[in-house]
Amino acid sequence: MSFYQDLSTYYDQIFPLNQTAYTFIFQYFQEGNSVLDMGAGTGNMAIALAEKGLNVTASEPEETMAESIKNKAKSKGLLLSVHTKAMEEIDTFQENFDGILCIGNTLPHLSDLEGVEKYLQKCYIKLKPNGTIILQQVNYDRVLSKNDFSFPAIEKEDFTFTRHYEKNDEHLLFTSRLTIHGETTENTIPLYPVTSQQLISILKKVGFQVVDVYGNFKGESYSTESPALVTVARKL
């Protein structure tokens, strides 16, 4: 079984719906709005928003996780459009959206700053007038200031999940380890550590007129020591 197949089994225990994030995101939309969730994981946020009357499209390139979204939507009787498109394929959606979500540290999976700019330009085009994009990622200003950075381990009765960053030229090697009953599977991927100033600059360059930055989903002010970078940009 692959790492992501293993991970999908425990994903909801590792990353349950963040109620604070849900409250933060929902305030920007109203019933009937169309929202695209890119990198939707197992769909907890997409499902929660759909239950509140939003017209949600969820895209998750990992097929095992995308199947999980479909099963959750079916069990709840929700009409949820589910795709396995990668971020670079956002322009292949036929419709435009009132909102686009790119949360859960999805954006840094793009390979470089040029890729980030191309993606955000596509997001701008796919948004309707007055549309909103919400981005959330690890605060890489904080990570890059340290030689070594690890997240606290997530320990449950039947598994342990750890995450660690290691600098590698312009990228960070992100290693996740899942230990189940003493047996460990591991996955390492390169992430591009987009800083706050880089992200703000690109968003304005591609056309977003209003860009608000927060340090978490509580809406607290951003600083270099904030745990996260939460960015809300609007297409006027």
N, CA, C and O of each residue as an XYZ file, in Angstrom:
944
protein
N       0.850     -1.189      0.000
C       0.000      0.000      0.000
C       0.889      1.244      0.000
O       1.848      1.311      0.769
N       0.586      2.234     -0.854
C       1.402      3.435     -0.951
C       1.243      4.304      0.288
O       0.336      4.110      1.097
N       2.154      5.272      0.414
C       2.086      6.188      1.555
C       0.740      6.898      1.604
O       0.119      6.975      2.663
N       0.283      7.421      0.462
C      -0.958      8.191      0.470
C      -2.184      7.310      0.670
O      -3.195      7.764      1.207
N      -2.101      6.076      0.248
C      -3.201      5.157      0.557
C      -3.259      4.886      2.058
O      -4.334      4.870      2.658
N      -2.080      4.673      2.656
C      -2.015      4.542      4.115
C      -2.556      5.789      4.787
O      -3.379      5.717      5.700
N      -2.076      6.945      4.315
C      -2.439      8.205      4.944
C      -3.930      8.473      4.851
O      -4.526      8.996      5.793
N      -4.542      8.122      3.725
C      -5.965      8.399      3.538
C      -6.816      7.708      4.596
O      -7.872      8.212      4.980
N      -6.350      6.543      5.068
C      -7.092      5.805      6.096
C      -7.168      6.593      7.400
O      -8.164      6.528      8.120
N      -6.107      7.337      7.693
C      -6.019      8.052      8.974
C      -6.142      9.566      8.810
O      -6.032     10.309      9.785
N      -6.368     10.016      7.586
C      -6.319     11.442      7.284
C      -7.282     12.256      8.140
O      -6.929     13.328      8.631
N      -8.495     11.747      8.317
C      -9.489     12.513      9.058
C      -9.171     12.601     10.546
O      -9.615     13.527     11.226
N      -8.401     11.639     11.052
C      -7.953     11.741     12.437
C      -6.791     12.727     12.575
O      -6.662     13.414     13.587
N      -5.952     12.783     11.545
C      -4.814     13.701     11.566
C      -5.273     15.126     11.285
O      -4.844     16.070     11.949
N      -6.145     15.270     10.298
C      -6.606     16.593      9.867
C      -8.134     16.655      9.880
O      -8.752     16.691      8.816
N      -8.754     16.668     11.062
C     -10.207     16.810     11.107
C     -10.612     18.215     10.670
O      -9.767     19.102     10.547
N     -11.905     18.411     10.436
C     -12.378     19.738     10.064
C     -11.975     20.753     11.132
O     -12.273     20.579     12.313
N     -11.302     21.800     10.704
C     -10.905     22.892     11.588
C     -12.071     23.873     11.659
O     -12.324     24.610     10.707
N     -12.781     23.882     12.788
C     -13.973     24.713     12.920
C     -13.644     26.198     12.814
O     -14.433     26.974     12.274
N     -12.481     26.593     13.327
C     -12.077     27.998     13.237
C     -11.852     28.387     11.779
O     -12.251     29.469     11.349
N     -11.205     27.491     11.020
C     -10.986     27.739      9.595
C     -12.318     27.800      8.849
O     -12.524     28.662      7.995
N     -13.214     26.879      9.183
C     -14.526     26.856      8.537
C     -15.278     28.170      8.773
O     -15.835     28.741      7.835
N     -15.294     28.645     10.011
C     -15.988     29.900     10.338
C     -15.369     31.071      9.583
O     -16.079     31.925      9.053
N     -14.044     31.100      9.539
C     -13.329     32.166      8.831
C     -13.705     32.167      7.353
O     -14.037     33.215      6.799
N     -13.656     31.006      6.716
C     -13.909     30.907      5.285
C     -15.361     31.213      4.946
O     -15.636     31.917      3.974
N     -16.292     30.692      5.736
C     -17.707     30.817      5.406
C     -18.171     32.274      5.421
O     -19.119     32.623      4.719
N     -17.515     33.127      6.212
C     -17.946     34.525      6.307
C     -17.808     35.271      4.968
O     -18.437     36.311      4.771
N     -16.997     34.748      4.062
C     -16.782     35.423      2.788
C     -17.795     35.025      1.717
O     -17.773     35.568      0.613
N     -18.683     34.082      2.036
C     -19.603     33.576      1.020
C     -21.024     33.551      1.556
O     -21.265     33.727      2.750
N     -21.954     33.329      0.646
C     -23.349     33.194      1.027
C     -23.984     32.045      0.266
O     -23.440     31.564     -0.728
N     -25.127     31.618      0.739
C     -25.801     30.461      0.152
C     -25.949     30.639     -1.353
O     -26.360     31.696     -1.833
N     -25.607     29.584     -2.088
C     -25.718     29.615     -3.542
C     -24.442     30.003     -4.259
O     -24.332     29.802     -5.469
N     -23.467     30.558     -3.539
C     -22.190     30.896     -4.167
C     -21.480     29.633     -4.643
O     -21.608     28.569     -4.037
N     -20.736     29.764     -5.730
C     -19.948     28.647     -6.235
C     -18.519     28.763     -5.712
O     -17.886     29.812     -5.824
N     -18.021     27.662     -5.139
C     -16.685     27.659     -4.537
C     -15.914     26.439     -5.019
O     -16.423     25.319     -4.999
N     -14.685     26.670     -5.449
C     -13.791     25.597     -5.870
C     -12.738     25.387     -4.791
O     -12.014     26.317     -4.433
N     -12.654     24.168     -4.275
C     -11.657     23.806     -3.271
C     -10.567     22.993     -3.966
O     -10.775     21.826     -4.299
N      -9.398     23.615     -4.185
C      -8.279     22.951     -4.849
C      -7.369     22.309     -3.813
O      -6.945     22.962     -2.859
N      -7.068     21.024     -4.004
C      -6.296     20.297     -3.007
C      -7.165     20.014     -1.799
O      -6.807     20.342     -0.667
N      -8.310     19.402     -2.050
C      -9.372     19.287     -1.036
C      -9.145     18.187     -0.013
O      -9.951     18.044      0.906
N      -8.069     17.398     -0.138
C      -7.828     16.323      0.823
C      -8.937     15.302      0.775
O      -9.300     14.824     -0.299
N      -9.480     14.962      1.930
C     -10.617     14.032      1.971
C     -11.952     14.776      2.050
O     -12.994     14.171      2.303
N     -11.909     16.096      1.831
C     -13.141     16.841      1.604
C     -13.855     17.387      2.812
O     -15.013     17.788      2.698
N     -13.219     17.422      3.965
C     -13.934     17.884      5.157
C     -14.437     19.321      5.020
O     -15.575     19.616      5.385
N     -13.599     20.214      4.497
C     -14.043     21.604      4.328
C     -15.077     21.703      3.223
O     -16.082     22.397      3.378
N     -14.849     21.020      2.112
C     -15.798     21.058      0.999
C     -17.175     20.560      1.434
O     -18.194     21.158      1.089
N     -17.201     19.474      2.183
C     -18.472     18.914      2.659
C     -19.171     19.896      3.595
O     -20.377     20.114      3.479
N     -18.418     20.490      4.520
C     -19.005     21.430      5.483
C     -19.611     22.637      4.774
O     -20.688     23.097      5.152
N     -18.940     23.149      3.760
C     -19.452     24.303      3.019
C     -20.675     23.920      2.189
O     -21.621     24.700      2.076
N     -20.655     22.724      1.612
C     -21.807     22.260      0.834
C     -23.032     22.105      1.723
O     -24.153     22.387      1.300
N     -22.819     21.658      2.948
C     -23.933     21.495      3.888
C     -24.570     22.833      4.243
O     -25.721     22.874      4.676
N     -23.837     23.921      4.064
C     -24.360     25.262      4.334
C     -24.954     25.920      3.088
O     -25.284     27.106      3.102
N     -25.086     25.145      2.015
C     -25.776     25.653      0.840
C     -24.894     26.260     -0.231
O     -25.399     26.872     -1.173
N     -23.570     26.101     -0.102
C     -22.696     26.566     -1.165
C     -22.623     25.516     -2.269
O     -22.751     24.319     -2.013
N     -22.418     25.974     -3.481
C     -22.272     25.089     -4.635
C     -20.788     24.765     -4.768
O     -20.033     25.547     -5.347
N     -20.364     23.617     -4.235
C     -18.944     23.312     -4.067
C     -18.438     22.343     -5.121
O     -19.066     21.326     -5.415
N     -17.294     22.683     -5.676
C     -16.523     21.782     -6.520
C     -15.231     21.474     -5.786
O     -14.519     22.391     -5.377
N     -14.916     20.196     -5.614
C     -13.708     19.792     -4.900
C     -12.773     19.087     -5.866
O     -13.192     18.216     -6.629
N     -11.486     19.475     -5.828
C     -10.507     18.818     -6.675
C      -9.343     18.329     -5.822
O      -8.731     19.106     -5.089
N      -9.043     17.041     -5.923
C      -7.960     16.413     -5.160
C      -7.259     15.400     -6.062
O      -7.846     14.377     -6.414
N      -6.000     15.678     -6.441
C      -5.317     14.804     -7.398
C      -5.027     13.393     -6.890
O      -4.861     12.473     -7.691
N      -4.964     13.209     -5.565
C      -4.760     11.867     -5.025
C      -6.093     11.105     -5.107
O      -7.050     11.443     -4.411
N      -6.143     10.086     -5.953
C      -7.414      9.431     -6.273
C      -8.076      8.775     -5.062
O      -9.302      8.760     -4.958
N      -7.272      8.235     -4.152
C      -7.844      7.594     -2.967
C      -8.610      8.606     -2.131
O      -9.689      8.312     -1.617
N      -8.047      9.793     -2.001
C      -8.701     10.841     -1.224
C      -9.920     11.399     -1.959
O     -10.944     11.692     -1.341
N      -9.806     11.544     -3.280
C     -10.951     12.018     -4.059
C     -12.135     11.063     -3.928
O     -13.286     11.493     -3.852
N     -11.843      9.773     -3.904
C     -12.904      8.778     -3.724
C     -13.562      8.927     -2.360
O     -14.768      8.726     -2.213
N     -12.755      9.284     -1.362
C     -13.294      9.512     -0.021
C     -14.277     10.686     -0.018
O     -15.310     10.636      0.648
N     -13.945     11.746     -0.770
C     -14.862     12.893     -0.869
C     -16.188     12.451     -1.469
O     -17.255     12.800     -0.963
N     -16.115     11.679     -2.551
C     -17.342     11.205     -3.206
C     -18.195     10.385     -2.247
O     -19.415     10.542     -2.207
N     -17.557      9.516     -1.477
C     -18.301      8.662     -0.543
C     -18.956      9.489      0.566
O     -20.094      9.226      0.955
N     -18.234     10.485      1.067
C     -18.813     11.341      2.119
C     -20.017     12.118      1.580
O     -21.055     12.207      2.237
N     -19.864     12.675      0.378
C     -20.966     13.450     -0.206
C     -22.189     12.562     -0.438
O     -23.319     12.964     -0.164
N     -21.951     11.356     -0.942
C     -23.059     10.439     -1.196
C     -23.773     10.055      0.089
O     -25.002      9.988      0.126
N     -22.999      9.801      1.152
C     -23.607      9.394      2.427
C     -24.449     10.500      3.040
O     -25.375     10.231      3.805
N     -24.128     11.750      2.705
C     -24.868     12.897      3.249
C     -25.918     13.432      2.274
O     -26.630     14.391      2.576
N     -26.003     12.800      1.104
C     -26.981     13.240      0.118
C     -26.665     14.597     -0.479
O     -27.573     15.353     -0.825
N     -25.382     14.911     -0.602
C     -24.970     16.216     -1.116
C     -24.596     16.117     -2.588
O     -24.000     15.131     -3.022
N     -24.946     17.134     -3.343
C     -24.525     17.240     -4.732
C     -23.194     17.996     -4.751
O     -23.150     19.223     -4.661
N     -22.136     17.239     -4.868
C     -20.791     17.809     -4.803
C     -20.011     17.321     -6.022
O     -19.898     16.116     -6.244
N     -19.484     18.232     -6.795
C     -18.698     17.868     -7.970
C     -17.257     17.585     -7.538
O     -16.605     18.448     -6.949
N     -16.761     16.385     -7.826
C     -15.428     15.974     -7.374
C     -14.544     15.658     -8.584
O     -14.957     14.948     -9.501
N     -13.326     16.196     -8.569
C     -12.379     16.009     -9.671
C     -11.012     15.623     -9.121
O     -10.753     15.749     -7.924
N     -10.145     15.153    -10.007
C      -8.770     14.823     -9.626
C      -7.776     15.722    -10.373
O      -6.656     15.303    -10.667
N      -8.177     16.922    -10.668
C      -7.309     17.867    -11.371
C      -6.238     18.415    -10.428
O      -6.503     18.680     -9.255
N      -5.034     18.580    -10.956
C      -3.966     19.249    -10.218
C      -4.158     20.765    -10.305
O      -4.956     21.253    -11.106
N      -3.419     21.502     -9.474
C      -3.548     22.959     -9.478
C      -3.319     23.541    -10.861
O      -4.033     24.454    -11.276
N      -2.324     23.018    -11.584
C      -1.987     23.554    -12.900
C      -3.123     23.398    -13.906
O      -3.114     24.037    -14.959
N      -4.106     22.546    -13.585
C      -5.218     22.278    -14.501
C      -6.466     23.075    -14.170
O      -7.539     22.792    -14.702
N      -6.342     24.069    -13.297
C      -7.520     24.817    -12.860
C      -8.221     25.493    -14.028
O      -9.437     25.683    -14.001
N      -7.454     25.860    -15.062
C      -8.051     26.542    -16.204
C      -8.890     25.615    -17.075
O      -9.554     26.079    -18.001
N      -8.873     24.312    -16.795
C      -9.673     23.373    -17.590
C     -11.105     23.237    -17.070
O     -11.937     22.601    -17.717
N     -11.403     23.825    -15.912
C     -12.796     23.862    -15.465
C     -13.581     24.769    -16.411
O     -13.098     25.832    -16.802
N     -14.774     24.352    -16.771
C     -15.572     25.107    -17.722
C     -16.167     26.376    -17.118
O     -16.296     27.395    -17.795
N     -16.528     26.302    -15.834
C     -17.227     27.416    -15.196
C     -16.254     28.325    -14.441
O     -15.110     27.959    -14.169
N     -16.748     29.515    -14.116
C     -16.036     30.412    -13.216
C     -16.689     30.353    -11.837
O     -17.814     29.872    -11.695
N     -15.978     30.844    -10.826
C     -16.404     30.635     -9.438
C     -16.461     31.947     -8.653
O     -15.752     32.909     -8.947
N     -17.334     31.945     -7.642
C     -17.368     33.072     -6.704
C     -16.189     33.023     -5.739
O     -15.751     34.056     -5.231
N     -15.682     31.831     -5.493
C     -14.563     31.688     -4.569
C     -13.672     30.517     -4.929
O     -14.130     29.511     -5.472
N     -12.396     30.660     -4.619
C     -11.438     29.571     -4.772
C     -10.700     29.409     -3.455
O     -10.215     30.385     -2.883
N     -10.615     28.174     -2.976
C      -9.860     27.858     -1.767
C      -8.601     27.100     -2.145
O      -8.631     26.201     -2.985
N      -7.499     27.472     -1.519
C      -6.252     26.733     -1.683
C      -5.606     26.713     -0.298
O      -4.702     27.496     -0.003
N      -6.093     25.800      0.541
C      -5.704     25.787      1.951
C      -4.958     24.488      2.264
O      -4.783     23.640      1.390
N      -4.522     24.341      3.516
C      -3.832     23.115      3.901
C      -2.442     23.002      3.312
O      -1.963     21.899      3.049
N      -1.781     24.151      3.101
C      -0.400     24.172      2.589
C      -0.301     23.559      1.195
O       0.685     22.901      0.863
N      -1.330     23.783      0.388
C      -1.354     23.232     -0.968
C      -0.463     24.012     -1.928
O       0.253     23.408     -2.727
N      -0.492     25.339     -1.867
C       0.228     26.178     -2.834
C       1.711     25.822     -2.965
O       2.213     25.786     -4.088
N       2.442     25.556     -1.866
C       3.878     25.268     -1.996
C       4.208     23.975     -2.734
O       5.383     23.693     -2.970
N       3.209     23.188     -3.102
C       3.477     22.001     -3.904
C       3.826     22.360     -5.347
O       4.301     21.507     -6.097
N       3.598     23.608     -5.743
C       4.056     24.050     -7.056
C       5.573     24.160     -7.036
O       6.170     24.407     -5.988
N       6.197     23.976     -8.199
C       7.641     23.734     -8.231
C       8.508     24.965     -8.026
O       9.632     24.856     -7.534
N       8.001     26.134     -8.397
C       8.829     27.331     -8.270
C       7.946     28.573     -8.294
O       6.724     28.480     -8.407
N       8.589     29.744     -8.186
C       7.841     30.996     -8.106
C       7.099     31.279     -9.413
O       6.007     31.847     -9.402
N       7.689     30.884    -10.524
C       7.014     31.058    -11.811
C       5.733     30.231    -11.860
O       4.707     30.683    -12.370
N       5.805     29.017    -11.324
C       4.618     28.175    -11.276
C       3.535     28.757    -10.388
O       2.348     28.664    -10.702
N       3.946     29.361     -9.274
C       2.990     30.012     -8.371
C       2.289     31.158     -9.091
O       1.071     31.308     -8.995
N       3.065     31.966     -9.813
C       2.477     33.096    -10.540
C       1.506     32.622    -11.614
O       0.417     33.177    -11.757
N       1.894     31.602    -12.367
C       1.006     31.082    -13.415
C      -0.293     30.564    -12.818
O      -1.372     30.799    -13.361
N      -0.184     29.852    -11.686
C      -1.381     29.312    -11.044
C      -2.304     30.424    -10.563
O      -3.512     30.377    -10.793
N      -1.736     31.422     -9.896
C      -2.565     32.500     -9.349
C      -3.165     33.355    -10.457
O      -4.253     33.908    -10.292
N      -2.463     33.470    -11.588
C      -3.043     34.159    -12.743
C      -4.263     33.397    -13.249
O      -5.284     33.999    -13.581
N      -4.154     32.071    -13.306
C      -5.292     31.249    -13.718
C      -6.447     31.380    -12.723
O      -7.611     31.441    -13.118
N      -6.116     31.424    -11.428
C      -7.163     31.604    -10.410
C      -7.902     32.916    -10.632
O      -9.129     32.970    -10.547
N      -7.146     33.975    -10.916
C      -7.757     35.284    -11.149
C      -8.740     35.212    -12.311
O      -9.843     35.754    -12.236
N      -8.339     34.546    -13.374
C      -9.196     34.425    -14.556
C     -10.443     33.596    -14.250
O     -11.523     33.892    -14.762
N     -10.304     32.557    -13.417
C     -11.434     31.669    -13.124
C     -12.399     32.229    -12.091
O     -13.457     31.645    -11.857
N     -12.052     33.352    -11.469
C     -12.957     33.983    -10.516
C     -13.928     34.923    -11.232
O     -13.563     35.613    -12.184
N     -15.154     34.932    -10.758
C     -16.125     35.911    -11.230
C     -15.766     37.293    -10.681
O     -14.989     37.391     -9.731
N     -16.320     38.368    -11.266
C     -16.126     39.693    -10.667
C     -16.570     39.684     -9.202
O     -17.598     39.096     -8.867
N     -15.802     40.327     -8.343
C     -16.025     40.348     -6.888
C     -15.731     38.993     -6.240
O     -16.108     38.760     -5.092
N     -15.059     38.099     -6.974
C     -14.701     36.800     -6.421
C     -13.557     36.898     -5.434
O     -12.803     37.871     -5.421
N     -13.443     35.864     -4.602
C     -12.455     35.847     -3.516
C     -11.642     34.563     -3.561
O     -12.197     33.477     -3.732
N     -10.332     34.682     -3.408
C      -9.471     33.515     -3.226
C      -8.926     33.537     -1.810
O      -8.485     34.578     -1.321
N      -8.957     32.387     -1.154
C      -8.417     32.255      0.200
C      -7.297     31.228      0.157
O      -7.507     30.075     -0.218
N      -6.104     31.663      0.545
C      -4.906     30.825      0.545
C      -4.421     30.655      1.976
O      -4.404     31.611      2.752
N      -4.029     29.437      2.323
C      -3.477     29.203      3.657
C      -2.327     28.221      3.545
O      -2.445     27.164      2.925
N      -1.212     28.592      4.157
C      -0.029     27.752      4.104
C       0.774     27.934      5.386
O       0.478     28.803      6.206
N       1.783     27.104      5.538
C       2.741     27.284      6.619
C       3.424     28.642      6.448
O       3.631     29.094      5.322
N       3.767     29.281      7.539
C       4.486     30.555      7.491
C       5.964     30.275      7.193
O       6.746     29.976      8.095
N       6.323     30.377      5.921
C       7.693     30.043      5.535
C       8.697     31.121      5.920
O       9.897     30.849      5.942
N       8.249     32.327      6.223
C       9.163     33.315      6.798
C       9.741     32.771      8.107
O      10.922     32.947      8.405
N       8.899     32.123      8.859
C       9.320     31.534     10.131
C      10.191     30.296      9.913
O      11.237     30.149     10.544
N       9.756     29.410      9.019
C      10.491     28.166      8.768
C      11.888     28.451      8.240
O      12.853     27.825      8.680
N      12.011     29.388      7.303
C      13.292     29.678      6.672
C      14.277     30.356      7.617
O      15.478     30.384      7.348
N      13.778     30.898      8.713
C      14.668     31.545      9.677
C      15.357     30.532     10.587
O      16.219     30.891     11.389
N      14.969     29.262     10.455
C      15.514     28.214     11.320
C      16.284     27.196     10.476
O      15.968     26.998      9.303
N      17.272     26.562     11.057
C      18.038     25.536     10.359
C      17.304     24.200     10.324
O      17.536     23.368      9.447
N      16.421     24.014     11.290
C      15.712     22.738     11.408
C      14.305     23.039     11.886
O      14.123     23.825     12.815
N      13.307     22.426     11.264
C      11.927     22.723     11.649
C      11.089     21.461     11.572
O      11.030     20.808     10.530
N      10.447     21.122     12.669
C       9.551     19.973     12.729
C       8.244     20.389     13.371
O       8.216     21.277     14.223
N       7.172     19.752     12.965
C       5.885     19.944     13.611
C       5.781     18.996     14.810
O       6.439     17.956     14.834
N       4.975     19.342     15.785
C       4.745     18.389     16.890
C       4.155     17.090     16.352
O       3.332     17.110     15.436
N       4.568     15.982     16.910
C       4.043     14.681     16.479
C       2.560     14.573     16.831
O       2.113     15.074     17.862
N       1.819     13.916     15.961
C       0.410     13.609     16.221
C       0.341     12.142     16.614
O       0.589     11.260     15.792
N       0.007     11.888     17.859
C       0.009     10.520     18.369
C      -1.403     10.082     18.747
O      -2.082     10.727     19.546
N      -1.821      8.981     18.157
C      -3.108      8.374     18.455
C      -2.861      6.960     18.963
O      -1.722      6.498     19.022
N      -3.939      6.284     19.327
C      -3.809      4.943     19.915
C      -3.137      3.967     18.957
O      -2.338      3.135     19.384
N      -3.455      4.061     17.655
C      -2.958      3.064     16.712
C      -1.976      3.611     15.678
O      -1.558      2.866     14.792
N      -1.592      4.892     15.759
C      -0.612      5.412     14.808
C       0.049      6.680     15.351
O      -0.456      7.330     16.267
N       1.212      7.009     14.743
C       1.918      8.258     15.019
C       2.264      8.904     13.694
O       2.707      8.228     12.766
N       2.062     10.227     13.598
C       2.324     10.955     12.364
C       3.273     12.104     12.669
O       2.999     12.930     13.540
N       4.407     12.154     11.940
C       5.379     13.225     12.144
C       5.686     13.906     10.818
O       5.556     13.306      9.751
N       6.104     15.198     10.905
C       6.444     15.998      9.718
C       7.689     16.819     10.012
O       7.861     17.352     11.108
N       8.557     16.909      9.002
C       9.848     17.565      9.192
C      10.285     18.270      7.913
O      10.095     17.747      6.815
N      10.873     19.462      8.057
C      11.414     20.213      6.921
C      12.938     20.188      6.946
O      13.559     20.267      8.006
N      13.526     20.078      5.759
C      14.975     20.162      5.613
C      15.283     21.033      4.396
O      14.743     20.798      3.315
N      16.142     22.031      4.563
C      16.467     22.933      3.467
C      17.244     22.199      2.382
O      18.116     21.376      2.661
N      16.896     22.525      1.113
C      17.569     21.916     -0.030
C      17.548     22.917     -1.180
O      16.598     22.954     -1.962
N      18.606     23.734     -1.280
C      18.674     24.806     -2.278
C      17.460     25.733     -2.133
O      17.212     26.264     -1.051
N      16.706     25.926     -3.218
C      15.559     26.831     -3.158
C      14.306     26.162     -2.585
O      13.287     26.819     -2.371
N      14.390     24.876     -2.344
C      13.227     24.136     -1.871
C      13.421     23.665     -0.428
O      14.510     23.745      0.140
N      12.336     23.179      0.129
C      12.376     22.468      1.400
C      11.951     21.036      1.140
O      10.946     20.790      0.473
N      12.717     20.096      1.665
C      12.296     18.704      1.594
C      11.369     18.440      2.771
O      11.748     18.582      3.934
N      10.164     18.058      2.440
C       9.121     17.848      3.449
C       8.915     16.338      3.608
O       8.430     15.670      2.695
N       9.286     15.817      4.766
C       9.186     14.385      5.017
C       8.080     14.094      6.029
O       8.069     14.631      7.136
N       7.161     13.241      5.624
C       6.086     12.787      6.509
C       6.300     11.320      6.817
O       6.635     10.531      5.933
N       6.105     10.959      8.078
C       6.244      9.562      8.485
C       4.978      9.124      9.214
O       4.499      9.796     10.127
N       4.461      7.998      8.791
C       3.279      7.420      9.415
C       3.658      6.064      9.985
O       4.023      5.147      9.251
N       3.568      5.951     11.298
C       3.924      4.697     11.969
C       2.655      4.037     12.478
O       1.926      4.603     13.293
N       2.401      2.822     11.981
C       1.192      2.078     12.338
C       1.611      0.769     12.988
O       2.210     -0.085     12.334
N       1.301      0.604     14.272
C       1.651     -0.616     15.001
C       3.127     -0.979     14.816
O       3.474     -2.140     14.602
N       3.983      0.034     14.904
C       5.424     -0.197     14.854
C       6.050     -0.220     13.476
O       7.276     -0.254     13.361
N       5.227     -0.203     12.408
C       5.755     -0.199     11.057
C       5.593      1.191     10.440
O       4.507      1.770     10.471
N       6.693      1.722      9.875
C       6.714      3.096      9.392
C       6.779      3.158      7.870
O       7.583      2.468      7.243
N       5.923      3.995      7.285
C       6.025      4.366      5.876
C       6.374      5.844      5.816
O       5.983      6.624      6.684
N       7.114      6.218      4.778
C       7.669      7.566      4.719
C       7.507      8.134      3.319
O       7.561      7.407      2.327
N       7.307      9.442      3.254
C       7.194     10.112      1.964
C       7.906     11.458      2.052
O       7.688     12.220      2.994
N       8.761     11.750      1.065
C       9.469     13.025      1.021
C       9.178     13.713     -0.303
O       9.330     13.114     -1.368
N       8.758     14.971     -0.236
C       8.491     15.753     -1.442
C       9.140     17.124     -1.299
O       9.269     17.632     -0.185
N       9.554     17.738     -2.423
C      10.071     19.102     -2.361
C       8.923     20.113     -2.350
O       7.965     19.975     -3.111
N       9.017     21.100     -1.513
C       8.041     22.183     -1.476
C       8.747     23.498     -1.768
O       9.900     23.694     -1.383
N       8.049     24.392     -2.450
C       8.615     25.711     -2.691
C       8.118     26.651     -1.599
O       6.917     26.905     -1.513
N       9.017     27.175     -0.763
C       8.604     27.979      0.394
C       8.264     29.418      0.017
O       9.116     30.304      0.090
N       7.036     29.641     -0.380
C       6.597     30.978     -0.781
C       6.505     31.867      0.455
O       5.791     31.544      1.404
N       7.229     32.986      0.443
C       7.203     33.895      1.581
C       6.020     34.852      1.475
O       5.387     34.954      0.424
N       5.733     35.539      2.549
C       4.591     36.456      2.572
C       4.737     37.560      1.534
O       3.783     37.870      0.819
N       5.921     38.155      1.446
C       6.113     39.250      0.496
C       6.048     38.770     -0.945
O       5.522     39.467     -1.812
N       6.578     37.590     -1.201
C       6.481     37.024     -2.553
C       5.033     36.810     -2.946
O       4.630     37.144     -4.061
N       4.247     36.251     -2.028
C       2.852     35.950     -2.325
C       2.043     37.220     -2.539
O       1.274     37.310     -3.495
N       2.205     38.187     -1.670
C       1.473     39.450     -1.811
C       1.822     40.124     -3.131
O       0.941     40.613     -3.838
N       3.104     40.148     -3.459
C       3.554     40.782     -4.696
C       2.945     40.114     -5.916
O       2.497     40.798     -6.836
N       2.921     38.781     -5.939
C       2.371     38.058     -7.083
C       0.874     38.291     -7.201
O       0.370     38.515     -8.302
N       0.161     38.243     -6.093
C      -1.284     38.451     -6.126
C      -1.623     39.809     -6.735
O      -2.533     39.913     -7.558
N      -0.901     40.837     -6.337
C      -1.155     42.174     -6.884
C      -0.736     42.251     -8.355
O      -1.386     42.923     -9.156
N       0.334     41.572     -8.698
C       0.825     41.584    -10.079
C      -0.184     40.973    -11.040
O      -0.361     41.475    -12.150
N      -0.855     39.885    -10.626
C      -1.787     39.211    -11.536
C      -3.153     39.883    -11.567
O      -4.012     39.503    -12.363
N      -3.363     40.892    -10.697
C      -4.589     41.671    -10.821
C      -5.451     41.836     -9.593
O      -6.387     42.634     -9.606
N      -5.162     41.099     -8.522
C      -5.993     41.232     -7.325
C      -5.799     42.620     -6.705
O      -4.674     43.035     -6.426
N      -6.908     43.325     -6.496
C      -6.831     44.704     -6.020
C      -6.795     44.823     -4.508
O      -6.250     45.789     -3.975
N      -7.369     43.854     -3.812
C      -7.416     43.892     -2.350
C      -6.783     42.615     -1.815
O      -7.217     41.515     -2.156
N      -5.762     42.757     -0.982
C      -5.081     41.597     -0.403
C      -4.962     41.803      1.105
O      -4.312     42.743      1.563
N      -5.595     40.918      1.867
C      -5.520     40.961      3.332
C      -4.729     39.758      3.821
O      -4.879     38.654      3.296
N      -3.884     39.971      4.830
C      -2.991     38.929      5.321
C      -3.195     38.726      6.816
O      -3.261     39.688      7.580
N      -3.295     37.458      7.226
C      -3.497     37.112      8.629
C      -2.499     36.043      9.052
O      -1.903     35.360      8.219
N      -2.330     35.913     10.359
C      -1.384     34.938     10.890
C      -2.005     33.604     11.227
O      -1.298     32.651     11.553
N      -3.336     33.524     11.152
C      -4.055     32.277     11.418
C      -5.510     32.472     11.023
O      -5.907     33.551     10.584
N      -6.298     31.420     11.181
C      -7.711     31.502     10.829
C      -8.548     32.203     11.900
O      -9.760     32.350     11.736
N      -7.930     32.626     12.968
C      -8.633     33.461     13.934
C      -8.718     34.908     13.449
O      -9.434     35.725     14.028
N      -7.989     35.211     12.395
C      -7.979     36.563     11.860
C      -6.994     37.477     12.566
O      -7.094     38.699     12.457
N      -6.041     36.896     13.290
C      -5.053     37.701     13.998
C      -4.013     38.244     13.026
O      -3.774     37.658     11.970
N      -3.399     39.358     13.385
C      -2.423     40.007     12.525
C      -1.246     39.081     12.242
O      -0.825     38.299     13.094
N      -0.732     39.192     11.030
C       0.400     38.370     10.624
C       1.711     38.955     11.145
O       1.897     40.172     11.165
N       2.611     38.074     11.564
C       3.984     38.450     11.894
C       4.896     37.316     11.448
O       4.422     36.238     11.092
N       6.197     37.557     11.467
C       7.132     36.507     11.039
C       7.098     35.308     11.971
O       7.604     34.245     11.612
N       6.521     35.447     13.150
C       6.416     34.334     14.089
C       5.048     33.668     14.083
O       4.806     32.746     14.862
N       4.153     34.123     13.216
C       2.829     33.507     13.133
C       2.958     32.048     12.688
O       3.875     31.717     11.936
N       2.064     31.179     13.134
C       2.139     29.775     12.728
C       1.795     29.555     11.263
O       2.250     28.589     10.650
N       0.993     30.452     10.705
C       0.518     30.267      9.333
C       0.502     31.592      8.593
O       0.678     32.661      9.178
N       0.288     31.489      7.300
C       0.059     32.655      6.450
C      -1.290     32.448      5.776
O      -1.440     31.559      4.937
N      -2.257     33.254      6.137
C      -3.598     33.179      5.577
C      -3.821     34.460      4.766
O      -3.768     35.567      5.301
N      -4.069     34.288      3.478
C      -4.185     35.430      2.579
C      -5.547     35.404      1.898
O      -5.967     34.379      1.360
N      -6.229     36.540      1.927
C      -7.529     36.690      1.277
C      -7.388     37.774      0.223
O      -7.073     38.920      0.545
N      -7.619     37.420     -1.029
C      -7.494     38.390     -2.126
C      -8.795     38.456     -2.906
O      -9.473     37.448     -3.105
N      -9.129     39.663     -3.343
C     -10.409     39.870     -4.016
C     -10.215     40.436     -5.419
O      -9.351     41.276     -5.668
N     -11.047     39.946     -6.314
C     -11.081     40.435     -7.692
C     -12.245     41.404     -7.802
O     -13.402     40.986     -7.783
N     -11.956     42.684     -7.915
C     -13.021     43.682     -7.946
C     -13.566     43.872     -9.358
O     -14.471     44.680     -9.567
